[in-house]
């Protein structure tokens, strides 16, 4: 059974998978940097009224699985 969220005018389940890579895929992301990035992404997601479902990373990229609110435009969210 899929879990759905509700607003006063709609029912939704909107997940976005974002992959952010370093320039030229350079291996420059360390473990302390991943912890810092996770804290920053959690703060940003809460500010937008969304939820960070999963966060993972490697030295050259970071994966985010975000549960977006339909009031938030995905392009605006990514640009921030």
PyMOL commands that set and color helices and strands:
alter all, ss='L'
color gray80, all
select helices_A, chain A and resi 23-25+31-47+74-79
alter helices_A, ss='H'
color red, helices_A
select strands_A, chain A and resi 5-6+11-12+15-21+51-58+61-67
alter strands_A, ss='S'
color yellow, strands_A
deselect
rebuild
show_as cartoon
